Amino acid sequence: MPRTAGDLTPNVRVAAQATNHHMGCAEIGGLCEIEKQGAAIAGARAGAVKVANGEKWTLEEHGEPWEFYEACESLFCYLDCGPLK
């Protein structure tokens, strides 16, 4: 989903700009939702999964674990949160 810096919540916006993140992935959307609810982002952990969309993964692969991209890892580290390990 295309987003601009103006679409992001304040802390996520600063982190995205500081790490030169593309801002379009679900991980960014999830962080913004956490911040919108007033919860702390620091210390948060997340997992990425494959999502069947007719192009990249099949319905059989849907929900399988997927590694964070380097850009997301950098952004999560900047915010003192990160992927599930």
Phi and psi restraints in degrees (range 20) as a CNS / XPLOR table:
assign (resid 1 and name C) (resid 2 and name N)
       (resid 2 and name CA) (resid 2 and name C) 1.0 -65.3 20.0 2
assign (resid 2 and name N) (resid 2 and name CA)
       (resid 2 and name C) (resid 3 and name N) 1.0 133.5 20.0 2
assign (resid 2 and name C) (resid 3 and name N)
       (resid 3 and name CA) (resid 3 and name C) 1.0 -134.6 20.0 2
assign (resid 3 and name N) (resid 3 and name CA)
       (resid 3 and name C) (resid 4 and name N) 1.0 156.6 20.0 2
assign (resid 3 and name C) (resid 4 and name N)
       (resid 4 and name CA) (resid 4 and name C) 1.0 -112.5 20.0 2
assign (resid 4 and name N) (resid 4 and name CA)
       (resid 4 and name C) (resid 5 and name N) 1.0 168.0 20.0 2
assign (resid 4 and name C) (resid 5 and name N)
       (resid 5 and name CA) (resid 5 and name C) 1.0 -57.4 20.0 2
assign (resid 5 and name N) (resid 5 and name CA)
       (resid 5 and name C) (resid 6 and name N) 1.0 -33.5 20.0 2
assign (resid 5 and name C) (resid 6 and name N)
       (resid 6 and name CA) (resid 6 and name C) 1.0 -65.8 20.0 2
assign (resid 6 and name N) (resid 6 and name CA)
       (resid 6 and name C) (resid 7 and name N) 1.0 -19.7 20.0 2
assign (resid 6 and name C) (resid 7 and name N)
       (resid 7 and name CA) (resid 7 and name C) 1.0 -81.3 20.0 2
assign (resid 7 and name N) (resid 7 and name CA)
       (resid 7 and name C) (resid 8 and name N) 1.0 -15.5 20.0 2
assign (resid 7 and name C) (resid 8 and name N)
       (resid 8 and name CA) (resid 8 and name C) 1.0 -89.6 20.0 2
assign (resid 8 and name N) (resid 8 and name CA)
       (resid 8 and name C) (resid 9 and name N) 1.0 158.2 20.0 2
assign (resid 8 and name C) (resid 9 and name N)
       (resid 9 and name CA) (resid 9 and name C) 1.0 -74.1 20.0 2
assign (resid 9 and name N) (resid 9 and name CA)
       (resid 9 and name C) (resid 10 and name N) 1.0 160.6 20.0 2
assign (resid 9 and name C) (resid 10 and name N)
       (resid 10 and name CA) (resid 10 and name C) 1.0 -53.7 20.0 2
assign (resid 10 and name N) (resid 10 and name CA)
       (resid 10 and name C) (resid 11 and name N) 1.0 -51.3 20.0 2
assign (resid 10 and name C) (resid 11 and name N)
       (resid 11 and name CA) (resid 11 and name C) 1.0 -69.0 20.0 2
assign (resid 11 and name N) (resid 11 and name CA)
       (resid 11 and name C) (resid 12 and name N) 1.0 -37.6 20.0 2
assign (resid 11 and name C) (resid 12 and name N)
       (resid 12 and name CA) (resid 12 and name C) 1.0 -68.2 20.0 2
assign (resid 12 and name N) (resid 12 and name CA)
       (resid 12 and name C) (resid 13 and name N) 1.0 -39.1 20.0 2
assign (resid 12 and name C) (resid 13 and name N)
       (resid 13 and name CA) (resid 13 and name C) 1.0 -59.1 20.0 2
assign (resid 13 and name N) (resid 13 and name CA)
       (resid 13 and name C) (resid 14 and name N) 1.0 -49.0 20.0 2
assign (resid 13 and name C) (resid 14 and name N)
       (resid 14 and name CA) (resid 14 and name C) 1.0 -59.4 20.0 2
assign (resid 14 and name N) (resid 14 and name CA)
       (resid 14 and name C) (resid 15 and name N) 1.0 -45.1 20.0 2
assign (resid 14 and name C) (resid 15 and name N)
       (resid 15 and name CA) (resid 15 and name C) 1.0 -65.2 20.0 2
assign (resid 15 and name N) (resid 15 and name CA)
       (resid 15 and name C) (resid 16 and name N) 1.0 -42.8 20.0 2
assign (resid 15 and name C) (resid 16 and name N)
       (resid 16 and name CA) (resid 16 and name C) 1.0 -62.8 20.0 2
assign (resid 16 and name N) (resid 16 and name CA)
       (resid 16 and name C) (resid 17 and name N) 1.0 -42.4 20.0 2
assign (resid 16 and name C) (resid 17 and name N)
       (resid 17 and name CA) (resid 17 and name C) 1.0 -69.5 20.0 2
assign (resid 17 and name N) (resid 17 and name CA)
       (resid 17 and name C) (resid 18 and name N) 1.0 -39.9 20.0 2
assign (resid 17 and name C) (resid 18 and name N)
       (resid 18 and name CA) (resid 18 and name C) 1.0 -67.5 20.0 2
assign (resid 18 and name N) (resid 18 and name CA)
       (resid 18 and name C) (resid 19 and name N) 1.0 -31.2 20.0 2
assign (resid 18 and name C) (resid 19 and name N)
       (resid 19 and name CA) (resid 19 and name C) 1.0 -102.8 20.0 2
assign (resid 19 and name N) (resid 19 and name CA)
       (resid 19 and name C) (resid 20 and name N) 1.0 3.8 20.0 2
assign (resid 19 and name C) (resid 20 and name N)
       (resid 20 and name CA) (resid 20 and name C) 1.0 57.4 20.0 2
assign (resid 20 and name N) (resid 20 and name CA)
       (resid 20 and name C) (resid 21 and name N) 1.0 42.3 20.0 2
assign (resid 20 and name C) (resid 21 and name N)
       (resid 21 and name CA) (resid 21 and name C) 1.0 -78.4 20.0 2
assign (resid 21 and name N) (resid 21 and name CA)
       (resid 21 and name C) (resid 22 and name N) 1.0 148.8 20.0 2
assign (resid 21 and name C) (resid 22 and name N)
       (resid 22 and name CA) (resid 22 and name C) 1.0 -74.0 20.0 2
assign (resid 22 and name N) (resid 22 and name CA)
       (resid 22 and name C) (resid 23 and name N) 1.0 -17.0 20.0 2
assign (resid 22 and name C) (resid 23 and name N)
       (resid 23 and name CA) (resid 23 and name C) 1.0 72.1 20.0 2
assign (resid 23 and name N) (resid 23 and name CA)
       (resid 23 and name C) (resid 24 and name N) 1.0 6.0 20.0 2
assign (resid 23 and name C) (resid 24 and name N)
       (resid 24 and name CA) (resid 24 and name C) 1.0 -101.6 20.0 2
assign (resid 24 and name N) (resid 24 and name CA)
       (resid 24 and name C) (resid 25 and name N) 1.0 -6.0 20.0 2
assign (resid 24 and name C) (resid 25 and name N)
       (resid 25 and name CA) (resid 25 and name C) 1.0 -89.1 20.0 2
assign (resid 25 and name N) (resid 25 and name CA)
       (resid 25 and name C) (resid 26 and name N) 1.0 169.1 20.0 2
assign (resid 25 and name C) (resid 26 and name N)
       (resid 26 and name CA) (resid 26 and name C) 1.0 -65.3 20.0 2
assign (resid 26 and name N) (resid 26 and name CA)
       (resid 26 and name C) (resid 27 and name N) 1.0 -30.8 20.0 2
assign (resid 26 and name C) (resid 27 and name N)
       (resid 27 and name CA) (resid 27 and name C) 1.0 -59.7 20.0 2
assign (resid 27 and name N) (resid 27 and name CA)
       (resid 27 and name C) (resid 28 and name N) 1.0 -41.5 20.0 2
assign (resid 27 and name C) (resid 28 and name N)
       (resid 28 and name CA) (resid 28 and name C) 1.0 -64.0 20.0 2
assign (resid 28 and name N) (resid 28 and name CA)
       (resid 28 and name C) (resid 29 and name N) 1.0 -44.4 20.0 2
assign (resid 28 and name C) (resid 29 and name N)
       (resid 29 and name CA) (resid 29 and name C) 1.0 -59.9 20.0 2
assign (resid 29 and name N) (resid 29 and name CA)
       (resid 29 and name C) (resid 30 and name N) 1.0 -40.3 20.0 2
assign (resid 29 and name C) (resid 30 and name N)
       (resid 30 and name CA) (resid 30 and name C) 1.0 -64.8 20.0 2
assign (resid 30 and name N) (resid 30 and name CA)
       (resid 30 and name C) (resid 31 and name N) 1.0 -43.2 20.0 2
assign (resid 30 and name C) (resid 31 and name N)
       (resid 31 and name CA) (resid 31 and name C) 1.0 -62.8 20.0 2
assign (resid 31 and name N) (resid 31 and name CA)
       (resid 31 and name C) (resid 32 and name N) 1.0 -39.9 20.0 2
assign (resid 31 and name C) (resid 32 and name N)
       (resid 32 and name CA) (resid 32 and name C) 1.0 -64.0 20.0 2
assign (resid 32 and name N) (resid 32 and name CA)
       (resid 32 and name C) (resid 33 and name N) 1.0 -39.1 20.0 2
assign (resid 32 and name C) (resid 33 and name N)
       (resid 33 and name CA) (resid 33 and name C) 1.0 -63.5 20.0 2
assign (resid 33 and name N) (resid 33 and name CA)
       (resid 33 and name C) (resid 34 and name N) 1.0 -40.6 20.0 2
assign (resid 33 and name C) (resid 34 and name N)
       (resid 34 and name CA) (resid 34 and name C) 1.0 -60.9 20.0 2
assign (resid 34 and name N) (resid 34 and name CA)
       (resid 34 and name C) (resid 35 and name N) 1.0 -47.3 20.0 2
assign (resid 34 and name C) (resid 35 and name N)
       (resid 35 and name CA) (resid 35 and name C) 1.0 -65.9 20.0 2
assign (resid 35 and name N) (resid 35 and name CA)
       (resid 35 and name C) (resid 36 and name N) 1.0 -39.0 20.0 2
assign (resid 35 and name C) (resid 36 and name N)
       (resid 36 and name CA) (resid 36 and name C) 1.0 -60.1 20.0 2
assign (resid 36 and name N) (resid 36 and name CA)
       (resid 36 and name C) (resid 37 and name N) 1.0 -32.1 20.0 2
assign (resid 36 and name C) (resid 37 and name N)
       (resid 37 and name CA) (resid 37 and name C) 1.0 -82.8 20.0 2
assign (resid 37 and name N) (resid 37 and name CA)
       (resid 37 and name C) (resid 38 and name N) 1.0 -2.4 20.0 2
assign (resid 37 and name C) (resid 38 and name N)
       (resid 38 and name CA) (resid 38 and name C) 1.0 83.1 20.0 2
assign (resid 38 and name N) (resid 38 and name CA)
       (resid 38 and name C) (resid 39 and name N) 1.0 9.0 20.0 2
assign (resid 38 and name C) (resid 39 and name N)
       (resid 39 and name CA) (resid 39 and name C) 1.0 -85.8 20.0 2
assign (resid 39 and name N) (resid 39 and name CA)
       (resid 39 and name C) (resid 40 and name N) 1.0 158.6 20.0 2
assign (resid 39 and name C) (resid 40 and name N)
       (resid 40 and name CA) (resid 40 and name C) 1.0 -75.7 20.0 2
assign (resid 40 and name N) (resid 40 and name CA)
       (resid 40 and name C) (resid 41 and name N) 1.0 134.9 20.0 2
assign (resid 40 and name C) (resid 41 and name N)
       (resid 41 and name CA) (resid 41 and name C) 1.0 -83.2 20.0 2
assign (resid 41 and name N) (resid 41 and name CA)
       (resid 41 and name C) (resid 42 and name N) 1.0 -39.0 20.0 2
assign (resid 41 and name C) (resid 42 and name N)
       (resid 42 and name CA) (resid 42 and name C) 1.0 -56.6 20.0 2
assign (resid 42 and name N) (resid 42 and name CA)
       (resid 42 and name C) (resid 43 and name N) 1.0 131.3 20.0 2
assign (resid 42 and name C) (resid 43 and name N)
       (resid 43 and name CA) (resid 43 and name C) 1.0 88.4 20.0 2
assign (resid 43 and name N) (resid 43 and name CA)
       (resid 43 and name C) (resid 44 and name N) 1.0 -8.9 20.0 2
assign (resid 43 and name C) (resid 44 and name N)
       (resid 44 and name CA) (resid 44 and name C) 1.0 -66.9 20.0 2
assign (resid 44 and name N) (resid 44 and name CA)
       (resid 44 and name C) (resid 45 and name N) 1.0 151.1 20.0 2
assign (resid 44 and name C) (resid 45 and name N)
       (resid 45 and name CA) (resid 45 and name C) 1.0 -129.5 20.0 2
assign (resid 45 and name N) (resid 45 and name CA)
       (resid 45 and name C) (resid 46 and name N) 1.0 149.4 20.0 2
assign (resid 45 and name C) (resid 46 and name N)
       (resid 46 and name CA) (resid 46 and name C) 1.0 -142.8 20.0 2
assign (resid 46 and name N) (resid 46 and name CA)
       (resid 46 and name C) (resid 47 and name N) 1.0 160.6 20.0 2
assign (resid 46 and name C) (resid 47 and name N)
       (resid 47 and name CA) (resid 47 and name C) 1.0 -128.4 20.0 2
assign (resid 47 and name N) (resid 47 and name CA)
       (resid 47 and name C) (resid 48 and name N) 1.0 147.6 20.0 2
assign (resid 47 and name C) (resid 48 and name N)
       (resid 48 and name CA) (resid 48 and name C) 1.0 -109.0 20.0 2
assign (resid 48 and name N) (resid 48 and name CA)
       (resid 48 and name C) (resid 49 and name N) 1.0 144.3 20.0 2
assign (resid 48 and name C) (resid 49 and name N)
       (resid 49 and name CA) (resid 49 and name C) 1.0 -133.1 20.0 2
assign (resid 49 and name N) (resid 49 and name CA)
       (resid 49 and name C) (resid 50 and name N) 1.0 159.7 20.0 2
assign (resid 49 and name C) (resid 50 and name N)
       (resid 50 and name CA) (resid 50 and name C) 1.0 -73.5 20.0 2
assign (resid 50 and name N) (resid 50 and name CA)
       (resid 50 and name C) (resid 51 and name N) 1.0 137.9 20.0 2
assign (resid 50 and name C) (resid 51 and name N)
       (resid 51 and name CA) (resid 51 and name C) 1.0 -121.7 20.0 2
assign (resid 51 and name N) (resid 51 and name CA)
       (resid 51 and name C) (resid 52 and name N) 1.0 120.9 20.0 2
assign (resid 51 and name C) (resid 52 and name N)
       (resid 52 and name CA) (resid 52 and name C) 1.0 -66.5 20.0 2
assign (resid 52 and name N) (resid 52 and name CA)
       (resid 52 and name C) (resid 53 and name N) 1.0 122.8 20.0 2
assign (resid 52 and name C) (resid 53 and name N)
       (resid 53 and name CA) (resid 53 and name C) 1.0 -134.3 20.0 2
assign (resid 53 and name N) (resid 53 and name CA)
       (resid 53 and name C) (resid 54 and name N) 1.0 14.1 20.0 2
assign (resid 53 and name C) (resid 54 and name N)
       (resid 54 and name CA) (resid 54 and name C) 1.0 84.8 20.0 2
assign (resid 54 and name N) (resid 54 and name CA)
       (resid 54 and name C) (resid 55 and name N) 1.0 -8.0 20.0 2
assign (resid 54 and name C) (resid 55 and name N)
       (resid 55 and name CA) (resid 55 and name C) 1.0 -117.4 20.0 2
assign (resid 55 and name N) (resid 55 and name CA)
       (resid 55 and name C) (resid 56 and name N) 1.0 -52.9 20.0 2
assign (resid 55 and name C) (resid 56 and name N)
       (resid 56 and name CA) (resid 56 and name C) 1.0 -99.0 20.0 2
assign (resid 56 and name N) (resid 56 and name CA)
       (resid 56 and name C) (resid 57 and name N) 1.0 -46.3 20.0 2
assign (resid 56 and name C) (resid 57 and name N)
       (resid 57 and name CA) (resid 57 and name C) 1.0 -123.9 20.0 2
assign (resid 57 and name N) (resid 57 and name CA)
       (resid 57 and name C) (resid 58 and name N) 1.0 152.8 20.0 2
assign (resid 57 and name C) (resid 58 and name N)
       (resid 58 and name CA) (resid 58 and name C) 1.0 -89.8 20.0 2
assign (resid 58 and name N) (resid 58 and name CA)
       (resid 58 and name C) (resid 59 and name N) 1.0 170.9 20.0 2
assign (resid 58 and name C) (resid 59 and name N)
       (resid 59 and name CA) (resid 59 and name C) 1.0 -62.2 20.0 2
assign (resid 59 and name N) (resid 59 and name CA)
       (resid 59 and name C) (resid 60 and name N) 1.0 -31.6 20.0 2
assign (resid 59 and name C) (resid 60 and name N)
       (resid 60 and name CA) (resid 60 and name C) 1.0 -66.9 20.0 2
assign (resid 60 and name N) (resid 60 and name CA)
       (resid 60 and name C) (resid 61 and name N) 1.0 -31.1 20.0 2
assign (resid 60 and name C) (resid 61 and name N)
       (resid 61 and name CA) (resid 61 and name C) 1.0 -86.5 20.0 2
assign (resid 61 and name N) (resid 61 and name CA)
       (resid 61 and name C) (resid 62 and name N) 1.0 -15.5 20.0 2
assign (resid 61 and name C) (resid 62 and name N)
       (resid 62 and name CA) (resid 62 and name C) 1.0 -53.9 20.0 2
assign (resid 62 and name N) (resid 62 and name CA)
       (resid 62 and name C) (resid 63 and name N) 1.0 127.7 20.0 2
assign (resid 62 and name C) (resid 63 and name N)
       (resid 63 and name CA) (resid 63 and name C) 1.0 92.1 20.0 2
assign (resid 63 and name N) (resid 63 and name CA)
       (resid 63 and name C) (resid 64 and name N) 1.0 -8.5 20.0 2
assign (resid 63 and name C) (resid 64 and name N)
       (resid 64 and name CA) (resid 64 and name C) 1.0 -68.4 20.0 2
assign (resid 64 and name N) (resid 64 and name CA)
       (resid 64 and name C) (resid 65 and name N) 1.0 147.3 20.0 2
assign (resid 64 and name C) (resid 65 and name N)
       (resid 65 and name CA) (resid 65 and name C) 1.0 -59.1 20.0 2
assign (resid 65 and name N) (resid 65 and name CA)
       (resid 65 and name C) (resid 66 and name N) 1.0 147.4 20.0 2
assign (resid 65 and name C) (resid 66 and name N)
       (resid 66 and name CA) (resid 66 and name C) 1.0 -139.1 20.0 2
assign (resid 66 and name N) (resid 66 and name CA)
       (resid 66 and name C) (resid 67 and name N) 1.0 139.4 20.0 2
assign (resid 66 and name C) (resid 67 and name N)
       (resid 67 and name CA) (resid 67 and name C) 1.0 -72.2 20.0 2
assign (resid 67 and name N) (resid 67 and name CA)
       (resid 67 and name C) (resid 68 and name N) 1.0 142.8 20.0 2
assign (resid 67 and name C) (resid 68 and name N)
       (resid 68 and name CA) (resid 68 and name C) 1.0 -63.1 20.0 2
assign (resid 68 and name N) (resid 68 and name CA)
       (resid 68 and name C) (resid 69 and name N) 1.0 145.4 20.0 2
assign (resid 68 and name C) (resid 69 and name N)
       (resid 69 and name CA) (resid 69 and name C) 1.0 -72.4 20.0 2
assign (resid 69 and name N) (resid 69 and name CA)
       (resid 69 and name C) (resid 70 and name N) 1.0 156.9 20.0 2
assign (resid 69 and name C) (resid 70 and name N)
       (resid 70 and name CA) (resid 70 and name C) 1.0 -56.1 20.0 2
assign (resid 70 and name N) (resid 70 and name CA)
       (resid 70 and name C) (resid 71 and name N) 1.0 -38.9 20.0 2
assign (resid 70 and name C) (resid 71 and name N)
       (resid 71 and name CA) (resid 71 and name C) 1.0 -61.6 20.0 2
assign (resid 71 and name N) (resid 71 and name CA)
       (resid 71 and name C) (resid 72 and name N) 1.0 -39.2 20.0 2
assign (resid 71 and name C) (resid 72 and name N)
       (resid 72 and name CA) (resid 72 and name C) 1.0 -71.2 20.0 2
assign (resid 72 and name N) (resid 72 and name CA)
       (resid 72 and name C) (resid 73 and name N) 1.0 -40.7 20.0 2
assign (resid 72 and name C) (resid 73 and name N)
       (resid 73 and name CA) (resid 73 and name C) 1.0 -57.8 20.0 2
assign (resid 73 and name N) (resid 73 and name CA)
       (resid 73 and name C) (resid 74 and name N) 1.0 -44.9 20.0 2
assign (resid 73 and name C) (resid 74 and name N)
       (resid 74 and name CA) (resid 74 and name C) 1.0 -62.0 20.0 2
assign (resid 74 and name N) (resid 74 and name CA)
       (resid 74 and name C) (resid 75 and name N) 1.0 -44.8 20.0 2
assign (resid 74 and name C) (resid 75 and name N)
       (resid 75 and name CA) (resid 75 and name C) 1.0 -64.7 20.0 2
assign (resid 75 and name N) (resid 75 and name CA)
       (resid 75 and name C) (resid 76 and name N) 1.0 -44.2 20.0 2
assign (resid 75 and name C) (resid 76 and name N)
       (resid 76 and name CA) (resid 76 and name C) 1.0 -63.4 20.0 2
assign (resid 76 and name N) (resid 76 and name CA)
       (resid 76 and name C) (resid 77 and name N) 1.0 -40.1 20.0 2
assign (resid 76 and name C) (resid 77 and name N)
       (resid 77 and name CA) (resid 77 and name C) 1.0 -63.7 20.0 2
assign (resid 77 and name N) (resid 77 and name CA)
       (resid 77 and name C) (resid 78 and name N) 1.0 -40.6 20.0 2
assign (resid 77 and name C) (resid 78 and name N)
       (resid 78 and name CA) (resid 78 and name C) 1.0 -58.2 20.0 2
assign (resid 78 and name N) (resid 78 and name CA)
       (resid 78 and name C) (resid 79 and name N) 1.0 -37.8 20.0 2
assign (resid 78 and name C) (resid 79 and name N)
       (resid 79 and name CA) (resid 79 and name C) 1.0 -88.0 20.0 2
assign (resid 79 and name N) (resid 79 and name CA)
       (resid 79 and name C) (resid 80 and name N) 1.0 5.5 20.0 2
assign (resid 79 and name C) (resid 80 and name N)
       (resid 80 and name CA) (resid 80 and name C) 1.0 59.8 20.0 2
assign (resid 80 and name N) (resid 80 and name CA)
       (resid 80 and name C) (resid 81 and name N) 1.0 42.9 20.0 2
assign (resid 80 and name C) (resid 81 and name N)
       (resid 81 and name CA) (resid 81 and name C) 1.0 -140.3 20.0 2
assign (resid 81 and name N) (resid 81 and name CA)
       (resid 81 and name C) (resid 82 and name N) 1.0 -178.4 20.0 2
assign (resid 81 and name C) (resid 82 and name N)
       (resid 82 and name CA) (resid 82 and name C) 1.0 -176.8 20.0 2
assign (resid 82 and name N) (resid 82 and name CA)
       (resid 82 and name C) (resid 83 and name N) 1.0 -178.7 20.0 2
assign (resid 82 and name C) (resid 83 and name N)
       (resid 83 and name CA) (resid 83 and name C) 1.0 -72.8 20.0 2
assign (resid 83 and name N) (resid 83 and name CA)
       (resid 83 and name C) (resid 84 and name N) 1.0 156.3 20.0 2
assign (resid 83 and name C) (resid 84 and name N)
       (resid 84 and name CA) (resid 84 and name C) 1.0 -64.3 20.0 2
assign (resid 84 and name N) (resid 84 and name CA)
       (resid 84 and name C) (resid 85 and name N) 1.0 140.2 20.0 2
